[in-house]
Amino acid sequence: MALNYRLIEIYTAEEIRHHGQPLYEALVQYVKSLKLAARCLVTRAAAGCYESGEVASRKILAISYNLPIKVEIVLPAAELATVLPQVENMVTDGIVAVRETTVHSYRTRKNLIPRQIKVRDIMTSDPRRVGRDTPVSEVVGILLPATFSGLPVVDRAGRPVGIITQGDLIYRGQMPLRLGLLAASEDRRRDQALEALAAKQAAEVMTQPAVIIPHDRPVTEGVDLMVKNKIKRLPVTNEEGLLVGMLSRLDVFQTIAREAPHWEAIRSREVAVENLRYVADIMRRDTQTVKAEASAAEVIRIIDTDDIQRVAVVDDHGRFKGLISDRDMLAAFSGQGQGFWEYLACRLTHRSGEDCPAGLRRTLQEKTAADVMQTALVMVGEHTPIEEAIRQMVEKRLKRLPVVDAEGRFRGMISREAILRGIV
């Protein structure tokens, strides 16, 4: 099948600039930014001449820096009216020509992360860090208001020797709650927890050695390391081994949201795109659900036994109605004499529900899932492209998304971890 395309040809020279940047580089960046079914090619001639009478040749050393450049842009005919005026505006010295071309086959392979992007291009530079002897209470104090949940530990020279994650704080530091819950707790409860953590130092709870990545490595290599080691972030080092940044899953997702082409739009131009993947390919289907009338006690039991820490609320037909997290439970019971903290005390000391205060047990039975669930939620469909789910998660700062089918029935959850595995 023949496809109607246009070929834009630009004849210019090495020394021509666009806003201080070599024109050919600016043209490549412009075509890339369009995220269209278009390709661009730059060639440098061995010799040539210009209207001014100037001759450029590799044999003439004095003027060999200004060799002729040809830029070719092939794109669907329907996109020409949008692209050509901008190209003409950018080419202040040169020739712009357009001709029809017939494309008989157009195939491409989907790649969410461009290979040329290095870790240093997207890492968080000059990250917060702590030393081996930093009190764990200080580590938690840094993390509570932060958008990240891990800190690198460095030696006196600034070389990373370990990392402290939320899991380290809970299992080695005996932090009573995960950071999000602790941050949402009453000041008195939070201060008590921090005081109990002050006796330990960072070196006692950190994971060591730290899995690191040099700043000049491709981002794709960093993603491979995260998946292989089941970690969320990597300390980044320079040539001397000093900490210069942190690479997190969020950094990767923000890059994809910014850089990834609109693959569905490209495919709509009858381009054969290989390796397309959708939410249904990577979502978790083994997620727990409850009906709206289920008791809060039942919801808590499920949250305790499920690593997703979320419970979906559905109606009799399986349609998604809301979502409940442990933070929602904390908010629902805040301000009550027998609150969620009392329940957590029972759980953390391995006492049974019967050992918890009677008032709390009664409240847990009386409150229902409908009373505590969140309903103003972002959802995605089973056939949503992975990159679109990433955009939603980045824009809304979400770690998980519920997945529904065309009739609104709950099908599962998609998480940052699952997406990272899907990318690999």
C-alpha positions in Angstrom: 0.0 0.0 0.0 1.4 3.4 -1.0 1.5 6.2 1.6 1.4 9.9 0.6 4.5 11.6 2.1 6.5 14.7 1.5 10.3 15.2 1.6 11.6 18.6 2.8 15.2 19.2 1.7 17.3 21.9 3.3 20.6 23.0 1.8 22.7 25.0 4.2 26.2 25.2 5.7 27.9 24.2 9.0 28.4 27.8 10.2 24.7 28.8 10.0 23.1 29.2 13.4 19.6 29.3 14.8 19.5 31.1 18.2 23.2 30.3 18.7 22.8 26.6 17.9 24.0 25.0 14.6 21.0 25.1 12.3 21.2 21.4 11.5 21.1 20.5 15.2 18.2 22.9 15.7 16.3 21.3 12.9 16.8 17.8 14.3 15.6 18.9 17.7 12.5 20.6 16.1 11.6 17.4 14.2 12.1 15.3 17.4 9.8 17.7 19.4 7.0 17.2 16.9 6.6 13.6 18.0 5.2 12.8 14.5 5.6 10.0 12.1 8.6 11.7 10.7 12.3 11.0 10.2 15.2 13.4 9.8 18.6 12.9 8.2 21.7 15.2 8.2 24.6 14.7 5.8 27.8 16.7 5.5 29.2 17.2 2.0 32.9 16.6 1.1 32.9 19.8 -1.0 30.6 22.5 -2.4 30.2 26.1 -3.3 27.9 29.0 -2.4 26.2 31.9 -4.2 28.9 34.2 -2.7 31.6 32.5 -4.7 33.0 30.7 -1.6 34.2 27.2 -2.2 34.3 24.7 0.7 36.5 21.6 0.5 38.4 19.4 2.9 41.5 20.2 0.9 41.2 23.9 1.8 41.9 23.9 5.5 41.2 27.6 5.9 37.5 27.2 5.0 36.8 23.6 5.6 34.8 24.4 8.7 32.0 25.7 6.5 31.2 22.5 4.6 27.8 22.2 3.0 25.0 20.5 5.0 21.9 18.8 3.7 19.0 18.1 6.0 16.2 15.8 4.8 12.8 15.5 6.6 10.4 12.9 5.5 6.8 13.2 6.9 3.2 12.5 6.1 1.8 15.0 3.5 -0.9 16.0 6.0 1.7 17.4 8.4 3.5 19.6 5.8 1.3 22.7 6.4 2.3 22.6 10.1 6.0 21.9 9.7 7.1 23.8 6.6 6.4 27.4 7.9 8.5 26.8 11.0 11.3 25.2 8.9 11.3 28.2 6.5 11.5 30.5 9.5 14.5 28.7 10.9 16.5 28.6 7.7 17.9 32.1 7.5 20.6 31.1 5.0 20.0 28.2 2.6 17.5 26.6 0.3 14.3 24.8 1.3 12.8 22.5 -1.2 9.7 20.2 -1.0 8.8 17.3 -3.2 6.3 14.5 -3.2 7.5 11.0 -2.3 5.7 7.7 -2.2 6.3 5.5 0.8 5.6 1.9 0.2 6.4 0.6 3.7 6.9 2.4 7.1 7.8 0.3 10.1 9.3 1.4 13.4 10.1 -0.1 16.8 8.6 1.4 19.9 11.2 2.6 22.4 10.0 4.5 25.4 13.5 5.8 26.5 15.7 7.3 23.7 19.0 5.6 23.8 21.1 8.8 23.7 19.8 10.0 27.0 22.4 9.6 29.8 21.8 9.3 33.5 23.3 12.8 34.0 20.7 14.3 31.7 17.7 13.3 34.0 19.1 12.6 37.5 18.4 14.8 40.5 21.6 16.7 41.0 23.2 17.5 44.4 20.8 15.3 46.3 20.3 15.3 50.1 22.6 12.9 51.8 23.6 11.7 55.3 26.7 10.3 56.9 27.2 7.0 58.6 26.8 8.6 62.1 23.6 10.6 61.3 20.9 9.7 63.8 18.0 7.8 62.2 15.6 10.4 63.6 17.3 13.0 61.5 17.0 10.8 58.4 13.3 10.4 59.0 13.0 14.1 59.7 14.5 14.8 56.2 12.2 12.2 54.5 8.9 13.1 56.1 8.2 16.3 54.2 10.1 15.1 51.0 8.7 13.7 47.8 11.3 10.9 47.9 11.5 8.0 50.4 15.2 7.1 50.4 18.6 8.8 51.2 22.1 7.9 50.2 24.7 7.5 52.9 28.2 8.8 52.1 31.6 8.6 53.7 33.7 11.7 54.6 35.0 12.0 51.0 31.4 12.0 49.6 31.5 8.5 48.2 28.2 6.6 48.5 28.5 3.6 50.9 24.9 2.7 51.4 21.3 3.8 51.1 18.4 4.1 53.5 15.0 3.2 52.2 11.6 3.2 53.9 11.9 -0.6 54.2 15.3 -0.1 56.1 13.7 2.3 58.5 10.8 0.0 59.2 12.6 -3.4 59.5 16.0 -2.3 60.8 15.1 1.0 62.5 11.8 -0.2 63.9 10.0 2.9 62.6 6.3 2.2 63.6 4.7 3.4 60.4 5.6 4.0 56.8 6.6 7.6 56.1 3.3 8.7 54.5 1.3 7.5 57.5 3.8 9.0 60.0 3.7 12.3 58.2 -0.1 12.4 58.4 -0.2 11.5 62.1 -0.7 13.8 65.1 2.3 15.8 66.1 2.5 14.0 69.5 2.6 10.6 67.9 5.1 11.7 65.3 7.4 13.2 68.0 7.3 10.0 70.0 8.3 8.0 67.0 11.2 10.3 66.2 12.4 10.2 69.8 12.5 6.4 69.8 14.6 6.5 66.5 17.2 8.9 67.8 19.3 6.2 69.5 20.3 4.5 66.2 22.7 5.8 63.5 22.4 5.6 59.7 25.1 2.9 59.5 23.1 0.6 61.6 20.0 0.6 59.3 21.3 1.3 55.8 21.5 -1.2 53.0 25.1 -1.7 51.9 26.8 -1.7 49.6 24.8 0.8 47.5 24.0 -0.2 44.0 25.4 2.8 42.0 25.6 3.9 38.4 28.1 6.3 36.8 26.6 9.5 35.5 27.7 8.9 31.9 25.8 5.6 31.5 22.6 5.3 29.4 19.3 5.7 31.4 18.3 2.3 30.0 21.2 0.7 31.9 19.9 2.4 35.1 16.4 1.0 34.5 17.9 -2.5 34.1 19.7 -2.1 37.4 16.6 -1.0 39.2 14.6 -4.0 37.9 17.3 -6.5 38.5 17.9 -5.4 42.1 14.3 -4.6 42.9 15.1 -1.1 44.0 13.5 2.3 43.4 16.6 4.6 43.1 20.3 4.6 42.4 23.1 6.9 43.7 24.9 8.4 40.7 28.7 8.9 40.8 31.2 10.9 38.8 34.6 9.8 37.5 36.1 10.1 41.0 33.4 7.9 42.6 31.8 10.9 44.3 28.0 11.2 44.7 26.7 13.7 42.2 23.0 12.7 41.9 20.2 10.3 42.4 18.3 8.5 39.7 14.8 7.4 40.7 11.9 5.7 39.0 10.1 9.1 39.0 13.0 10.6 37.0 12.6 7.8 34.4 8.8 8.3 34.2 9.1 12.1 33.9 11.6 11.5 31.0 9.2 9.1 29.2 6.3 11.5 29.7 8.4 14.3 28.2 10.3 12.5 25.5 8.1 9.6 24.3 6.4 10.1 20.9 2.7 9.9 20.5 2.7 6.3 19.3 -1.0 6.0 18.8 -0.9 9.1 16.6 2.0 7.7 14.7 0.2 4.4 14.2 -2.8 6.3 12.9 -0.7 7.3 9.9 -0.6 3.7 8.9 2.9 3.2 10.4 3.5 -0.4 11.5 4.7 0.1 15.1 6.3 -3.0 16.7 6.4 -3.8 20.4 3.3 -1.7 21.4 2.3 -2.5 25.0 -0.8 -1.7 27.0 -1.8 -1.5 30.6 -3.4 -4.9 30.4 0.0 -6.4 29.6 1.6 -5.4 32.9 -1.2 -4.8 35.4 -1.7 -7.0 38.5 -4.9 -8.9 38.5 -4.6 -10.5 41.9 -5.9 -7.4 43.7 -8.4 -7.6 46.6 -11.9 -6.2 46.4 -14.7 -5.5 48.9 -18.3 -4.4 48.6 -19.3 -1.0 49.9 -21.0 -2.5 52.9 -17.9 -4.4 54.1 -16.7 -3.4 57.6 -13.6 -1.3 58.2 -12.3 -4.3 60.1 -12.4 -6.4 57.0 -10.8 -3.7 55.0 -7.9 -3.5 57.5 -7.4 -7.2 57.4 -7.0 -7.2 53.7 -4.7 -4.2 53.7 -2.5 -6.0 56.3 -2.2 -9.1 54.1 -1.7 -7.5 50.7 1.5 -5.9 49.6 -0.3 -3.4 47.3 -1.8 -1.8 50.5 -4.9 -0.8 48.6 -8.4 -2.3 48.5 -10.8 -1.7 45.7 -14.5 -1.2 46.4 -16.9 -2.6 43.8 -20.6 -3.1 43.4 -22.5 -6.3 42.8 -21.5 -6.3 39.1 -17.8 -5.7 39.7 -17.9 -2.0 38.7 -15.3 0.1 40.4 -16.6 2.5 43.0 -13.6 3.6 45.1 -10.3 2.8 46.6 -9.1 2.5 50.2 -5.5 2.8 51.5 -4.2 2.7 55.1 -3.8 6.5 54.9 -7.6 6.7 54.3 -8.1 4.6 57.3 -5.9 6.8 59.5 -7.9 9.9 58.3 -11.2 8.2 59.0 -10.3 7.4 62.6 -8.4 10.6 63.4 -9.6 12.6 66.4 -11.3 9.6 68.0 -10.4 8.5 71.5 -9.8 4.9 70.3 -8.2 5.7 66.9 -6.3 4.0 64.2 -3.0 4.4 66.2 -4.5 2.0 68.8 -5.2 -0.6 66.1 -1.6 -0.2 64.8 -0.3 -0.7 68.3 -2.2 -4.0 68.5 -0.8 -5.0 65.1 2.8 -4.1 65.7 2.9 -5.8 69.1 1.3 -8.9 67.5 -1.7 -8.8 69.7 -5.0 -10.1 68.4 -7.9 -7.9 67.5 -9.6 -9.1 70.7 -6.8 -7.5 72.7 -7.5 -4.1 71.1 -9.8 -1.6 73.0 -13.4 -2.6 72.8 -14.4 0.9 71.6 -12.1 0.5 68.6 -13.3 -3.0 67.8 -16.9 -1.7 67.8 -16.0 1.3 65.6 -14.1 -0.9 63.1 -17.2 -3.1 62.8 -19.7 -0.2 62.4 -17.8 1.8 59.8 -18.1 0.5 56.3 -15.9 0.7 53.2 -18.3 3.2 51.7 -17.5 5.5 54.7 -13.8 5.6 54.2 -13.2 5.0 50.4 -11.8 7.6 48.1 -14.0 8.2 45.0 -12.3 11.1 43.2 -9.7 8.9 41.5 -7.7 8.7 38.3 -8.4 5.5 36.4 -7.0 3.9 33.2 -8.5 1.4 30.8 -7.1 -2.0 30.0 -6.1 -0.8 26.5 -4.5 2.4 27.6 -0.9 2.6 26.2 1.7 2.3 28.9 3.2 5.7 28.2 -0.2 7.3 28.7 -0.5 5.6 32.1 2.9 7.0 32.9 1.8 10.5 32.0 -1.1 10.3 34.3 1.0 9.0 37.2 3.6 11.7 36.7 1.1 14.6 36.4 -0.9 13.5 39.5 2.1 12.2 41.4 0.5 8.8 41.8 2.3 5.5 42.5 -0.7 3.2 41.5 -3.7 3.4 39.3 -6.8 1.3 39.2 -7.6 -0.4 35.9 -11.1 -0.8 34.5 -12.6 -2.3 31.4 -14.9 -0.6 28.9 -17.9 -1.2 31.2 -16.2 0.2 34.3 -15.5 -3.1 35.9 -12.4 -3.3 38.1 -9.7 -5.4 36.5 -6.6 -4.8 38.6 -3.9 -2.2 39.5 -0.9 -0.8 37.8 2.1 0.3 39.8 5.4 2.1 39.1 7.3 -1.2 39.7 5.1 -3.0 37.1 5.7 -0.2 34.6 9.5 -0.3 35.1 9.4 -4.1 34.5 7.3 -3.5 31.4 9.8 -1.0 30.0 12.6 -3.6 30.3 
